[in-house]
Amino acid sequence: MVIIRCPEEGCDAPAEITDRWEFGSTDGPVAHVRTRCLHGHTLTPRVEQLLATAASAARQSDAA
């Protein structure tokens, strides 16, 4: 089980990654995950989006 911050904008609840998969593309495979948070948000972001969101959140918390 992997717990992260909910990727829904404005939601800071814990979320679980419930599934992982890849879609093929002309540039190679694109990794996706399915997340579900305590508030019921279910999202399927690309892994690169999830990592960028986490890095942005970390920079904002460091600046505060």
C-alpha positions in Angstrom: 0.0 0.0 0.0 1.3 3.4 -1.0 -0.1 6.5 0.7 0.3 10.0 -0.8 -1.3 13.4 -0.6 -4.6 13.5 -2.7 -3.8 14.9 -6.2 -7.1 16.7 -6.3 -6.4 20.5 -6.2 -7.2 21.9 -2.7 -7.5 18.5 -1.1 -4.7 17.6 1.4 -6.3 14.3 2.6 -4.2 11.1 2.5 -4.8 9.0 -0.7 -3.9 5.4 -1.6 -2.5 4.3 -4.9 -4.9 1.5 -5.8 -3.8 0.5 -9.3 -0.9 1.1 -11.7 -0.7 0.5 -15.5 1.0 1.8 -18.7 -0.5 2.9 -22.0 1.6 2.6 -25.1 2.4 5.7 -27.1 4.7 6.7 -30.0 7.2 8.1 -27.4 7.1 4.9 -25.3 5.0 3.7 -22.4 3.1 6.3 -20.3 2.7 5.2 -16.6 -0.6 5.9 -14.9 -1.9 5.3 -11.3 -5.4 5.3 -9.8 -5.7 7.1 -6.5 -8.5 7.3 -3.9 -8.5 9.7 -1.0 -10.4 9.7 2.3 -12.8 12.3 0.9 -13.7 10.0 -2.0 -11.8 11.7 -4.8 -10.8 9.0 -7.4 -8.3 10.2 -10.0 -6.1 8.5 -12.6 -3.1 10.9 -13.2 0.0 10.1 -15.2 2.9 9.3 -12.8 4.9 12.2 -14.1 2.0 14.6 -13.2 1.8 13.1 -9.7 5.6 13.5 -9.2 5.4 17.1 -10.5 2.5 17.9 -8.1 4.4 16.4 -5.2 7.6 18.4 -6.0 5.6 21.6 -6.3 3.8 21.0 -2.9 7.2 20.3 -1.3 8.7 23.5 -2.6 5.6 25.5 -1.3 5.9 24.0 2.1 9.6 24.7 2.3 8.9 28.3 1.3 6.3 28.8 4.1 
